[in-house]
Amino acid sequence: MPKIESKFTVNYDRQGTGEPMILIPLLSADNACYAFQVPEFSRHFDCISLDLRGTGETDRSTGDYSTETLADDIVDFMDAIGIQSAHMFGLSLGAGVGLWLGAKYPNRVRSLSLHGPWAKTDPHLGAVIRSWQVMAKALGSVHDMAILGIFPWCLTPELYATKPEYIATLEAFVRSRPMQSVESFLQQTTAVLSHDVEAQLSRISAPTQLTVGRYDMLTPLPFAEQIRRKIRNCELHVFEGCSHAVLFERVDEFNRQVLAFLQGRAAATAA
């Protein structure tokens, strides 16, 4: 995979042709976390998936940072590879960073497709994140923490009960990727704990798609409804019977919903 010098060395993957689309990874993951989406999305878009600082093969951070900092990193990366504006896509952490991009850099954002979004970390989400920090330090393995700690919050009990072989496949996929260090995970989760873009939401002008699973307990439906009320051109879709990681639970349905939105925005731009 190519690497490029921005503020630091950034590792990324690029597939497809069409309007540029930047895929922002979820917590603790590298650029391959959207493996079930890129093959379909890249038939229509120039898909650019990057490793955030401290993940995959991108350089580690030397100190604490924020979700706003990650948005700054992405704009610096866009400058380095010569992209003026792009569609932004992200789940969870990627959605939080996407909100900062839309608010702070409106001229760099063609559209926002954000899933499991949240504007400000509340006490409940904060407690869950802190429990993951404890697990990561105790286990000494971010892979083990993700499988034992994050997965049960992101996937429904029904999926565990009815598709154990699929859960095993997801676990194996996580273990096959470069593992984030515990130190980098603690820095990244500290950014999540301090996340607060609430006061900036009204600055977002890009067409925005929000989705959430009906049973999402990490970033539940009221979080997305609050965001929708503050963004002028915003739509919200609820996936029934799903938790936080809809893109793994309902792959085809999720991909269709996202592509319908993105292709509509691309057509409007072309017109």
Backbone as JSON, one array per atom type, in Angstrom:
{
  "sequence": "MPKIESKFTVNYDRQGTGEPMILIPLLSADNACYAFQVPEFSRHFDCISLDLRGTGETDRSTGDYSTETLADDIVDFMDAIGIQSAHMFGLSLGAGVGLWLGAKYPNRVRSLSLHGPWAKTDPHLGAVIRSWQVMAKALGSVHDMAILGIFPWCLTPELYATKPEYIATLEAFVRSRPMQSVESFLQQTTAVLSHDVEAQLSRISAPTQLTVGRYDMLTPLPFAEQIRRKIRNCELHVFEGCSHAVLFERVDEFNRQVLAFLQGRAAATAA",
  "N": [[0.84, -1.19, 0.0], [0.4, 2.32, -0.64], [2.34, 5.0, 0.82], [2.47, 8.29, 2.22], [3.99, 11.43, 2.83], [2.76, 13.58, 5.15], [1.87, 15.59, 7.77], [3.03, 13.64, 9.12], [4.09, 10.29, 8.37], [1.7, 8.72, 6.41], [-0.23, 5.88, 5.92], [-2.11, 4.38, 3.33], [-4.88, 3.15, 1.31], [-6.01, 2.84, -2.04], [-8.67, 2.58, -4.22], [-10.63, 2.08, -7.16], [-12.56, 4.31, -9.34], [-13.78, 7.61, -10.1], [-15.64, 10.17, -8.34], [-13.79, 11.43, -5.54], [-13.69, 9.67, -2.44], [-13.37, 9.56, 0.95], [-12.64, 7.23, 3.39], [-13.06, 6.93, 6.75], [-11.55, 5.4, 9.42], [-12.87, 3.22, 12.05], [-12.85, 2.96, 15.67], [-9.74, 1.85, 16.91], [-9.12, 0.48, 14.61], [-7.64, -0.3, 11.36], [-7.1, 0.78, 7.92], [-8.44, -1.25, 6.57], [-10.88, -1.8, 7.66], [-13.3, -1.36, 6.43], [-13.78, -3.44, 4.67], [-15.96, -4.86, 3.7], [-17.33, -2.97, 2.36], [-15.78, -1.44, 0.52], [-15.26, -2.95, -1.94], [-17.74, -2.75, -3.26], [-18.33, 0.03, -3.17], [-16.17, 1.07, -4.59], [-16.72, 0.6, -7.2], [-18.03, 2.76, -8.06], [-16.87, 5.04, -6.99], [-13.8, 6.81, -6.25], [-12.15, 5.35, -3.95], [-10.62, 6.07, -0.96], [-8.91, 4.86, 1.61], [-7.62, 5.33, 4.76], [-5.03, 4.9, 7.25], [-5.45, 6.09, 10.44], [-3.58, 8.3, 12.64], [-1.36, 6.47, 14.69], [-2.47, 3.99, 14.11], [-2.64, 0.92, 12.2], [-0.26, 1.18, 9.67], [0.48, 3.79, 9.81], [2.3, 6.54, 11.22], [2.87, 6.7, 14.77], [1.3, 8.76, 17.29], [2.81, 11.38, 19.2], [1.77, 12.38, 21.5], [-1.2, 13.32, 23.4], [-4.3, 13.87, 21.64], [-7.15, 15.14, 19.77], [-10.5, 14.48, 18.49], [-10.99, 16.5, 16.72], [-8.37, 17.11, 15.97], [-7.81, 14.83, 14.47], [-9.48, 15.29, 12.29], [-8.16, 17.52, 11.24], [-5.79, 16.23, 10.52], [-6.71, 14.66, 8.38], [-7.38, 16.55, 6.44], [-4.84, 17.63, 5.98], [-3.7, 15.34, 4.88], [-5.27, 15.11, 2.55], [-4.37, 17.38, 1.19], [-1.75, 16.56, 0.74], [-2.01, 14.42, -1.06], [-3.24, 15.66, -3.11], [-6.04, 16.27, -3.31], [-8.83, 18.24, -3.53], [-11.49, 18.27, -2.57], [-13.85, 15.95, -1.1], [-16.13, 13.17, -0.77], [-17.14, 12.17, 2.44], [-16.92, 9.4, 4.59], [-17.82, 7.45, 7.38], [-17.86, 5.35, 10.29], [-18.85, 5.43, 13.67], [-16.1, 6.31, 15.5], [-15.08, 7.31, 13.1], [-17.34, 8.66, 12.2], [-17.61, 10.69, 14.11], [-15.26, 12.15, 13.61], [-15.84, 12.86, 11.01], [-17.96, 14.69, 11.4], [-16.55, 16.85, 12.5], [-14.97, 17.49, 10.27], [-16.93, 18.34, 8.43], [-17.9, 20.6, 9.75], [-15.68, 22.26, 10.23], [-14.21, 22.39, 7.88], [-15.82, 23.12, 5.48], [-15.57, 23.58, 2.71], [-14.06, 21.5, 1.82], [-15.54, 19.25, 1.82], [-17.71, 17.2, 0.14], [-19.93, 15.62, 0.64], [-21.42, 14.08, 3.55], [-21.43, 10.92, 4.92], [-22.44, 9.32, 7.53], [-22.27, 7.1, 10.29], [-23.7, 5.63, 13.11], [-23.33, 8.04, 14.63], [-22.17, 10.63, 16.91], [-22.41, 13.62, 18.83], [-21.32, 14.55, 21.19], [-19.54, 13.16, 23.84], [-21.22, 11.37, 26.27], [-21.97, 10.6, 29.8], [-22.58, 7.8, 29.93], [-21.52, 6.62, 27.53], [-18.92, 7.4, 27.99], [-18.28, 5.84, 30.24], [-18.32, 3.27, 29.15], [-16.21, 3.46, 27.28], [-14.06, 3.9, 29.03], [-14.03, 1.44, 30.31], [-13.11, -0.18, 28.26], [-10.55, 0.83, 28.02], [-9.46, -0.05, 30.44], [-9.6, -2.83, 30.02], [-7.88, -3.12, 27.79], [-5.4, -2.43, 28.89], [-5.18, -4.38, 30.89], [-5.26, -6.81, 29.47], [-3.25, -6.45, 27.67], [-3.41, -6.46, 24.95], [-4.76, -5.12, 22.13], [-6.24, -6.31, 20.13], [-7.42, -8.55, 21.49], [-8.92, -7.11, 23.36], [-10.69, -5.73, 21.64], [-12.19, -7.84, 20.52], [-13.29, -9.13, 22.77], [-14.31, -7.02, 24.26], [-15.26, -4.77, 22.68], [-16.72, -5.86, 20.47], [-19.15, -7.16, 21.58], [-20.67, -4.91, 22.22], [-21.23, -3.86, 19.77], [-22.49, -5.63, 18.07], [-25.46, -7.55, 17.67], [-27.08, -9.68, 20.16], [-28.54, -11.64, 18.82], [-27.13, -12.04, 16.43], [-24.79, -13.21, 17.38], [-25.93, -15.57, 18.34], [-27.14, -16.81, 16.12], [-25.31, -16.81, 14.03], [-22.63, -17.92, 14.61], [-20.35, -18.75, 13.23], [-19.87, -16.66, 11.51], [-19.28, -14.6, 13.29], [-16.87, -15.65, 14.22], [-15.39, -15.42, 11.89], [-15.2, -12.62, 11.67], [-13.72, -12.11, 13.97], [-11.33, -13.42, 13.32], [-10.56, -11.87, 11.16], [-10.02, -9.4, 12.39], [-7.77, -10.15, 13.92], [-6.0, -10.62, 11.9], [-5.05, -8.22, 11.04], [-2.76, -5.38, 11.33], [-1.88, -4.8, 14.69], [-2.99, -2.29, 16.87], [-1.05, -0.45, 19.2], [-1.23, -0.64, 22.79], [-0.71, 1.8, 24.04], [-1.23, 3.64, 21.92], [-3.92, 3.07, 21.55], [-4.99, 3.97, 23.98], [-4.5, 6.71, 23.7], [-6.14, 7.25, 21.5], [-8.71, 6.57, 22.47], [-8.87, 8.43, 24.52], [-9.2, 10.72, 23.01], [-11.76, 10.19, 22.07], [-13.2, 10.28, 24.47], [-13.11, 13.0, 25.05], [-14.5, 14.1, 23.0], [-16.41, 16.59, 21.45], [-18.38, 18.16, 19.46], [-20.64, 19.51, 19.35], [-21.45, 22.27, 19.47], [-20.68, 23.11, 17.01], [-22.2, 22.06, 14.98], [-24.16, 23.41, 13.46], [-22.72, 24.68, 11.55], [-22.26, 22.97, 9.52], [-22.67, 22.42, 6.14], [-22.71, 20.65, 4.05], [-24.47, 18.11, 2.18], [-25.91, 15.62, 4.18], [-25.89, 12.32, 5.42], [-27.19, 10.32, 7.92], [-27.03, 7.32, 9.76], [-28.31, 4.76, 11.93], [-28.4, 1.96, 14.13], [-31.3, 0.35, 15.35], [-31.06, -0.84, 17.87], [-28.77, 0.21, 18.91], [-26.64, 0.82, 21.52], [-24.41, 2.25, 22.13], [-24.1, 4.66, 20.59], [-26.92, 5.81, 20.58], [-30.2, 6.15, 18.99], [-31.38, 8.75, 19.78], [-29.07, 10.37, 19.83], [-28.38, 10.65, 17.1], [-30.71, 11.86, 16.19], [-30.59, 14.32, 17.47], [-28.37, 15.45, 16.19], [-29.33, 15.56, 13.56], [-31.3, 17.53, 13.74], [-29.8, 19.83, 13.86], [-28.37, 20.16, 11.56], [-28.69, 21.48, 8.39], [-29.24, 20.27, 5.82], [-30.0, 17.32, 5.98], [-30.43, 13.82, 6.35], [-31.91, 10.96, 7.95], [-31.6, 7.55, 8.64], [-32.9, 4.6, 10.02], [-31.79, 1.45, 10.91], [-33.5, -1.42, 11.35], [-33.49, -3.86, 13.96], [-30.76, -3.94, 14.42], [-27.49, -3.32, 15.86], [-24.71, -1.32, 16.82], [-22.79, -1.7, 14.79], [-23.87, -1.74, 12.02], [-22.97, -2.07, 9.42], [-21.63, -4.49, 9.4], [-23.57, -6.25, 10.19], [-25.75, -6.08, 8.45], [-24.83, -6.2, 5.63], [-25.33, -5.97, 2.76], [-27.74, -4.48, 2.67], [-26.97, -2.18, 4.06], [-24.9, -1.22, 2.36], [-26.35, -0.65, 0.02], [-28.05, 1.41, 0.92], [-26.23, 3.44, 1.59], [-24.91, 3.87, -0.88], [-27.04, 4.74, -2.49], [-27.54, 7.26, -1.39], [-24.99, 8.53, -1.75], [-24.56, 8.39, -4.54], [-26.66, 9.91, -5.39], [-25.87, 12.42, -4.46], [-23.54, 12.77, -5.94], [-24.58, 12.84, -8.53], [-26.07, 15.19, -8.36], [-24.03, 17.04, -8.05], [-22.74, 16.79, -10.52], [-24.71, 17.74, -12.2]],
  "CA": [[0.0, 0.0, 0.0], [1.22, 3.53, -0.69], [2.48, 5.88, 1.97], [2.76, 9.64, 1.81], [4.39, 12.31, 3.92], [1.91, 14.71, 5.47], [2.53, 16.0, 9.01], [3.76, 12.42, 9.45], [3.89, 9.3, 7.31], [0.35, 8.16, 6.43], [-0.46, 4.71, 5.08], [-3.48, 4.39, 2.81], [-5.22, 2.29, 0.19], [-6.84, 3.58, -3.0], [-9.29, 1.68, -5.19], [-11.79, 2.58, -7.89], [-12.52, 5.57, -10.09], [-14.95, 8.45, -9.88], [-15.4, 11.23, -7.38], [-13.05, 10.9, -4.38], [-14.42, 9.34, -1.22], [-12.43, 9.2, 2.01], [-13.24, 6.35, 4.39], [-12.38, 7.21, 8.01], [-11.7, 4.16, 10.2], [-13.5, 3.19, 13.36], [-11.93, 2.88, 16.8], [-8.7, 0.82, 17.0], [-9.0, -0.25, 13.35], [-6.85, 0.29, 10.28], [-7.86, 1.13, 6.72], [-9.17, -2.39, 6.02], [-12.1, -2.07, 8.43], [-14.47, -1.29, 5.55], [-13.54, -4.45, 3.64], [-17.23, -5.28, 3.13], [-17.91, -1.84, 1.64], [-14.93, -0.91, -0.56], [-15.46, -3.59, -3.25], [-18.95, -2.21, -3.9], [-18.21, 1.48, -3.33], [-15.13, 1.43, -5.57], [-17.29, 0.51, -8.55], [-18.64, 4.05, -8.36], [-16.1, 6.14, -6.41], [-12.38, 6.69, -5.98], [-12.19, 5.1, -2.51], [-9.33, 6.27, -0.31], [-9.02, 4.42, 3.0], [-6.34, 5.64, 5.39], [-4.78, 4.58, 8.65], [-5.3, 7.27, 11.28], [-2.35, 8.29, 13.45], [-1.32, 5.44, 15.72], [-3.14, 2.75, 13.71], [-2.1, 0.34, 10.98], [1.14, 1.49, 9.37], [0.72, 5.23, 9.95], [3.12, 6.87, 12.38], [2.21, 6.9, 16.06], [1.28, 10.11, 17.83], [3.74, 11.58, 20.32], [1.05, 12.9, 22.66], [-2.65, 13.31, 23.29], [-4.9, 14.63, 20.55], [-8.61, 15.16, 19.83], [-11.16, 14.14, 17.23], [-10.75, 17.65, 15.83], [-7.03, 16.92, 15.43], [-7.9, 13.81, 13.42], [-10.02, 15.97, 11.11], [-7.04, 18.31, 10.69], [-4.89, 15.27, 9.87], [-7.27, 14.22, 7.11], [-7.23, 17.65, 5.49], [-3.43, 17.65, 5.6], [-3.52, 14.19, 3.99], [-5.86, 15.48, 1.27], [-3.43, 18.3, 0.55], [-0.56, 15.82, 0.34], [-2.29, 13.59, -2.24], [-3.79, 16.52, -4.16], [-7.5, 16.22, -3.4], [-9.42, 19.46, -3.0], [-12.7, 17.96, -1.79], [-14.21, 14.54, -1.19], [-17.2, 12.63, 0.06], [-16.58, 11.62, 3.68], [-17.67, 8.25, 5.09], [-17.23, 6.9, 8.59], [-18.66, 4.74, 11.35], [-18.42, 5.58, 15.05], [-15.04, 7.32, 15.53], [-15.06, 7.93, 11.78], [-18.46, 9.59, 12.11], [-17.27, 11.85, 14.92], [-14.27, 12.93, 12.86], [-16.56, 13.42, 9.86], [-18.68, 15.88, 11.83], [-15.57, 17.93, 12.59], [-14.6, 17.89, 8.92], [-18.02, 19.12, 7.85], [-18.06, 21.88, 10.45], [-14.46, 23.08, 10.19], [-13.68, 22.48, 6.52], [-16.97, 22.88, 4.59], [-15.18, 23.6, 1.29], [-13.34, 20.26, 1.49], [-16.48, 18.14, 2.01], [-18.79, 17.13, -0.85], [-21.08, 15.09, 1.38], [-21.08, 13.31, 4.74], [-22.19, 9.69, 5.14], [-21.95, 9.05, 8.89], [-23.01, 5.96, 10.81], [-23.47, 5.59, 14.55], [-22.66, 9.3, 14.97], [-22.47, 11.28, 18.18], [-21.87, 14.97, 18.85], [-20.6, 14.81, 22.44], [-19.5, 11.95, 24.67], [-22.0, 11.51, 27.5], [-21.42, 9.75, 30.87], [-22.7, 6.38, 29.65], [-20.51, 6.26, 26.55], [-17.63, 7.56, 28.64], [-18.04, 4.68, 31.1], [-17.98, 2.13, 28.29], [-14.86, 3.68, 26.73], [-13.08, 3.68, 30.11], [-13.94, 0.0, 30.56], [-12.24, -0.71, 27.21], [-9.18, 1.19, 28.39], [-9.04, -0.98, 31.5], [-9.4, -4.14, 29.41], [-6.69, -3.09, 26.94], [-4.21, -2.44, 29.76], [-5.12, -5.66, 31.6], [-4.99, -7.9, 28.54], [-2.03, -6.17, 26.92], [-3.66, -6.76, 23.53], [-5.92, -4.39, 21.61], [-7.06, -7.29, 19.42], [-8.25, -9.26, 22.47], [-9.88, -6.17, 23.92], [-11.72, -5.45, 20.64], [-13.04, -9.01, 20.35], [-14.0, -9.42, 24.02], [-14.92, -5.83, 24.83], [-15.98, -3.9, 21.73], [-17.68, -6.62, 19.66], [-20.48, -7.35, 22.17], [-21.42, -3.65, 22.19], [-21.46, -3.45, 18.39], [-23.23, -6.66, 17.36], [-26.61, -7.98, 18.46], [-27.07, -11.06, 20.68], [-29.09, -12.53, 17.8], [-26.07, -12.38, 15.49], [-23.94, -14.18, 18.07], [-26.65, -16.83, 18.5], [-27.53, -17.44, 14.85], [-24.21, -16.88, 13.06], [-21.35, -17.99, 15.32], [-19.24, -18.87, 12.28], [-19.61, -15.31, 10.99], [-18.55, -13.91, 14.37], [-15.51, -16.19, 14.2], [-14.73, -14.82, 10.73], [-14.88, -11.25, 12.03], [-12.63, -12.17, 14.94], [-10.11, -13.77, 12.59], [-10.18, -10.71, 10.35], [-9.38, -8.44, 13.3], [-6.44, -10.67, 14.29], [-5.12, -10.63, 10.72], [-4.62, -6.86, 10.73], [-1.75, -4.85, 12.26], [-2.5, -4.47, 15.97], [-2.68, -1.01, 17.49], [-0.43, -0.6, 20.52], [-2.08, -0.2, 23.91], [-0.49, 3.24, 24.22], [-1.96, 4.37, 20.89], [-5.35, 2.91, 21.83], [-5.34, 4.87, 25.08], [-4.55, 8.06, 23.14], [-7.31, 7.37, 20.64], [-9.91, 6.59, 23.29], [-8.91, 9.71, 25.22], [-9.81, 11.65, 22.06], [-13.2, 9.9, 22.06], [-13.76, 10.76, 25.73], [-13.21, 14.46, 25.03], [-15.19, 14.52, 21.77], [-17.51, 17.54, 21.62], [-18.54, 19.0, 18.27], [-22.05, 19.91, 19.41], [-21.64, 23.69, 19.18], [-20.25, 23.39, 15.64], [-23.02, 21.33, 14.01], [-24.9, 24.31, 12.57], [-21.8, 25.15, 10.51], [-22.19, 21.96, 8.47], [-23.52, 22.75, 4.99], [-22.71, 19.55, 3.09], [-25.54, 17.12, 2.32], [-25.48, 14.68, 5.22], [-26.65, 11.11, 5.71], [-26.93, 9.68, 9.2], [-27.74, 6.06, 9.99], [-28.11, 4.19, 13.28], [-29.13, 0.73, 14.39], [-32.38, 0.53, 16.33], [-30.64, -1.31, 19.18], [-27.45, 0.75, 19.22], [-26.55, 1.35, 22.89], [-23.23, 3.12, 22.24], [-24.54, 5.96, 20.07], [-28.31, 5.47, 20.29], [-30.98, 6.98, 18.07], [-31.49, 10.17, 20.15], [-27.85, 11.09, 19.44], [-28.5, 10.99, 15.68], [-31.81, 12.81, 16.04], [-30.08, 15.63, 17.89], [-27.51, 15.95, 15.11], [-30.17, 15.88, 12.4], [-32.01, 18.8, 13.97], [-28.89, 20.97, 13.8], [-27.76, 20.24, 10.23], [-29.78, 21.92, 7.5], [-29.52, 19.34, 4.74], [-29.62, 16.08, 6.65], [-31.42, 12.75, 6.4], [-31.61, 9.94, 8.95], [-32.18, 6.24, 8.39], [-32.75, 3.66, 11.13], [-31.77, 0.04, 10.53], [-34.2, -2.21, 12.36], [-32.89, -5.11, 14.39], [-29.29, -3.86, 14.39], [-26.8, -2.59, 16.91], [-23.86, -0.22, 16.4], [-22.03, -2.0, 13.57], [-24.81, -2.19, 10.99], [-22.24, -2.43, 8.2], [-21.26, -5.9, 9.49], [-24.77, -7.06, 10.43], [-26.61, -6.03, 7.25], [-23.86, -5.68, 4.67], [-25.93, -5.57, 1.48], [-28.71, -3.41, 2.91], [-26.2, -0.99, 4.4], [-24.21, -0.71, 1.17], [-27.36, -0.06, -0.88], [-28.52, 2.66, 1.49], [-25.16, 4.44, 1.47], [-24.68, 4.2, -2.29], [-28.16, 5.54, -2.99], [-27.29, 8.63, -0.96], [-23.77, 9.09, -2.36], [-24.75, 8.57, -5.98], [-27.56, 11.06, -5.54], [-25.08, 13.65, -4.26], [-22.63, 12.89, -7.07], [-25.37, 13.28, -9.67], [-26.42, 16.6, -8.16], [-22.82, 17.82, -8.32], [-22.5, 16.78, -11.96], [-25.73, 18.57, -12.85]],
  "C": [[0.88, 1.25, 0.0], [1.27, 4.25, 0.65], [2.85, 7.26, 1.47], [3.12, 10.46, 3.03], [3.4, 13.47, 4.02], [2.57, 15.39, 6.67], [3.41, 14.87, 9.53], [3.48, 11.44, 8.33], [2.52, 8.64, 7.46], [0.26, 7.0, 5.44], [-1.91, 4.71, 4.6], [-3.63, 3.4, 1.67], [-6.14, 3.07, -0.73], [-7.35, 2.61, -4.06], [-10.45, 2.38, -5.88], [-11.53, 3.87, -8.64], [-13.82, 6.32, -9.84], [-14.62, 9.57, -8.92], [-14.71, 10.66, -6.14], [-13.95, 10.74, -3.16], [-13.4, 8.89, -0.18], [-13.17, 8.42, 3.09], [-12.42, 6.45, 5.67], [-12.61, 6.04, 8.95], [-12.41, 4.35, 11.54], [-12.44, 2.94, 14.43], [-11.03, 1.65, 16.74], [-8.4, 0.14, 15.67], [-8.09, 0.47, 12.35], [-7.73, 0.47, 9.05], [-8.7, 0.0, 6.16], [-10.51, -2.63, 6.69], [-13.37, -2.0, 7.59], [-14.34, -2.28, 4.39], [-14.82, -4.93, 2.98], [-17.9, -4.16, 2.33], [-17.09, -1.45, 0.41], [-15.14, -1.63, -1.89], [-16.69, -3.05, -4.0], [-18.81, -0.71, -4.16], [-17.24, 1.85, -4.43], [-15.58, 1.21, -7.01], [-17.83, 1.86, -9.0], [-17.8, 5.25, -7.93], [-14.62, 5.78, -6.31], [-12.23, 6.58, -4.46], [-10.79, 5.16, -1.9], [-9.5, 5.97, 1.17], [-7.66, 4.62, 3.66], [-6.25, 5.08, 6.8], [-4.63, 5.9, 9.42], [-4.0, 7.18, 12.07], [-2.44, 7.21, 14.54], [-2.07, 4.17, 15.38], [-2.49, 2.22, 12.43], [-0.62, 0.63, 10.83], [1.41, 2.99, 9.32], [1.5, 5.49, 11.23], [2.27, 7.04, 13.64], [2.24, 8.38, 16.45], [2.24, 10.21, 19.01], [3.05, 12.11, 21.57], [-0.45, 12.81, 22.45], [-3.12, 14.19, 22.14], [-6.41, 14.53, 20.69], [-9.2, 14.66, 18.52], [-11.04, 15.29, 16.24], [-9.37, 17.54, 15.2], [-7.04, 15.9, 14.3], [-8.51, 14.39, 12.15], [-8.95, 16.82, 10.44], [-6.07, 17.4, 9.94], [-5.41, 14.89, 8.48], [-7.17, 15.32, 6.06], [-5.78, 17.79, 5.05], [-3.11, 16.5, 4.64], [-4.09, 14.49, 2.61], [-4.95, 16.43, 0.5], [-2.23, 17.53, -0.02], [-0.8, 14.98, -0.91], [-3.01, 14.36, -3.34], [-5.28, 16.43, -4.37], [-8.08, 17.47, -2.76], [-10.63, 19.19, -2.13], [-13.08, 16.51, -2.04], [-15.49, 14.27, -0.42], [-16.55, 11.98, 1.27], [-17.51, 10.53, 4.23], [-17.02, 7.76, 6.36], [-18.27, 6.36, 9.55], [-18.04, 5.08, 12.69], [-17.35, 6.66, 15.17], [-14.96, 8.05, 14.2], [-16.18, 8.93, 11.59], [-18.19, 10.85, 12.92], [-16.27, 12.76, 14.23], [-14.93, 13.59, 11.65], [-17.34, 14.67, 10.21], [-17.74, 17.07, 11.96], [-15.15, 18.41, 11.21], [-15.67, 18.76, 8.29], [-18.15, 20.5, 8.45], [-16.87, 22.81, 10.22], [-13.94, 23.32, 8.79], [-14.8, 22.27, 5.49], [-16.6, 22.85, 3.11], [-14.42, 22.36, 0.86], [-14.27, 19.04, 1.49], [-17.6, 18.21, 0.98], [-20.07, 16.59, -0.22], [-20.53, 14.34, 2.58], [-22.01, 12.1, 4.82], [-21.68, 9.1, 6.44], [-22.87, 8.06, 9.6], [-22.65, 5.73, 12.28], [-22.79, 6.88, 15.02], [-23.02, 9.78, 16.39], [-21.76, 12.63, 18.21], [-21.01, 15.24, 20.08], [-20.66, 13.55, 23.29], [-20.22, 12.2, 25.99], [-21.46, 10.55, 28.56], [-21.5, 8.25, 30.58], [-21.65, 5.92, 28.65], [-19.12, 6.37, 27.17], [-17.28, 6.37, 29.53], [-17.66, 3.45, 30.29], [-16.56, 2.27, 27.76], [-13.81, 3.42, 27.81], [-12.94, 2.19, 30.44], [-13.06, -0.66, 29.49], [-10.78, -0.36, 27.49], [-8.63, 0.24, 29.45], [-8.74, -2.35, 30.91], [-8.12, -4.18, 28.58], [-5.43, -3.17, 27.78], [-4.06, -3.8, 30.45], [-4.73, -6.81, 30.68], [-3.67, -7.71, 27.8], [-2.17, -6.4, 25.44], [-4.92, -6.02, 23.09], [-6.81, -5.33, 20.8], [-7.98, -8.04, 20.39], [-9.31, -8.34, 23.06], [-11.01, -5.91, 22.92], [-12.72, -6.61, 20.53], [-13.89, -9.26, 21.6], [-14.77, -8.23, 24.57], [-15.77, -5.02, 23.87], [-17.05, -4.66, 20.96], [-19.05, -6.75, 20.32], [-21.33, -6.07, 22.24], [-21.85, -3.26, 20.78], [-22.32, -4.41, 17.59], [-24.34, -7.18, 18.26], [-26.43, -9.39, 19.03], [-27.59, -12.06, 19.64], [-28.03, -12.96, 16.8], [-25.12, -13.4, 16.11], [-24.61, -15.56, 18.11], [-26.86, -17.56, 17.18], [-26.38, -17.6, 13.86], [-22.85, -16.92, 13.77], [-20.15, -18.1, 14.38], [-18.88, -17.52, 11.68], [-18.87, -14.48, 12.04], [-17.1, -14.37, 14.39], [-14.72, -15.61, 13.03], [-14.32, -13.38, 11.02], [-13.72, -11.2, 13.01], [-11.3, -12.46, 14.24], [-9.62, -12.61, 11.74], [-9.47, -9.67, 11.22], [-7.96, -8.89, 13.62], [-5.47, -10.66, 13.12], [-4.54, -9.26, 10.4], [-3.54, -6.39, 11.71], [-2.42, -4.38, 13.56], [-2.03, -3.11, 16.49], [-2.02, -1.27, 18.85], [-1.4, -0.13, 21.59], [-1.92, 1.29, 24.13], [-1.27, 4.05, 23.2], [-3.47, 4.25, 21.09], [-5.8, 3.84, 22.95], [-5.4, 6.32, 24.59], [-5.82, 8.26, 22.3], [-8.6, 7.41, 21.44], [-10.0, 7.84, 24.15], [-9.5, 10.79, 24.32], [-11.32, 11.44, 22.0], [-13.86, 10.44, 23.33], [-13.98, 12.26, 25.73], [-14.0, 14.99, 23.83], [-16.37, 15.44, 22.08], [-17.53, 18.49, 20.43], [-19.93, 19.64, 18.24], [-22.27, 21.36, 18.98], [-21.31, 24.04, 17.73], [-21.2, 22.82, 14.57], [-23.74, 22.25, 13.02], [-24.03, 24.86, 11.45], [-21.72, 24.17, 9.34], [-23.18, 22.29, 7.36], [-23.6, 21.62, 3.98], [-23.93, 18.66, 3.27], [-25.07, 15.99, 3.23], [-26.45, 13.52, 5.36], [-26.22, 10.58, 7.06], [-27.67, 8.35, 9.23], [-27.41, 5.56, 11.39], [-28.9, 2.89, 13.37], [-30.16, 0.95, 15.49], [-31.93, 0.17, 17.74], [-29.25, -0.84, 19.57], [-27.47, 1.35, 20.63], [-25.32, 2.23, 23.1], [-23.58, 4.54, 21.8], [-26.0, 5.8, 19.64], [-29.01, 6.52, 19.43], [-31.12, 8.44, 18.51], [-30.25, 10.99, 19.81], [-27.95, 11.56, 17.99], [-29.61, 11.99, 15.45], [-31.39, 14.22, 16.44], [-29.22, 16.25, 16.8], [-28.35, 16.37, 13.92], [-30.86, 17.23, 12.56], [-31.11, 20.02, 13.76], [-28.16, 21.12, 12.47], [-28.86, 20.48, 9.21], [-30.19, 20.86, 6.48], [-29.13, 17.94, 5.18], [-30.77, 15.08, 6.64], [-30.95, 11.68, 7.37], [-32.34, 8.66, 8.61], [-31.89, 5.32, 9.57], [-32.81, 2.24, 10.59], [-32.4, -0.78, 11.65], [-33.41, -3.47, 12.71], [-31.38, -5.12, 14.44], [-28.76, -3.09, 15.58], [-25.9, -1.52, 16.27], [-23.19, -0.46, 15.05], [-22.94, -2.57, 12.49], [-24.07, -2.69, 9.76], [-21.72, -3.85, 8.22], [-22.49, -6.79, 9.64], [-25.67, -7.15, 9.2], [-25.8, -5.46, 6.1], [-24.53, -5.15, 3.41], [-26.89, -4.41, 1.65], [-28.0, -2.1, 3.23], [-25.55, -0.39, 3.17], [-25.19, -0.05, 0.2], [-27.81, 1.31, -0.37], [-27.48, 3.77, 1.32], [-24.96, 4.84, 0.01], [-25.81, 5.01, -2.89], [-27.98, 7.0, -2.62], [-26.11, 9.23, -1.72], [-23.94, 9.32, -3.86], [-25.7, 9.71, -6.28], [-26.81, 12.37, -5.39], [-24.12, 13.86, -5.44], [-23.36, 13.36, -8.31], [-25.74, 14.74, -9.56], [-25.23, 17.5, -8.44], [-22.55, 17.92, -9.81], [-23.47, 17.67, -12.7], [-25.41, 20.04, -12.67]]
}
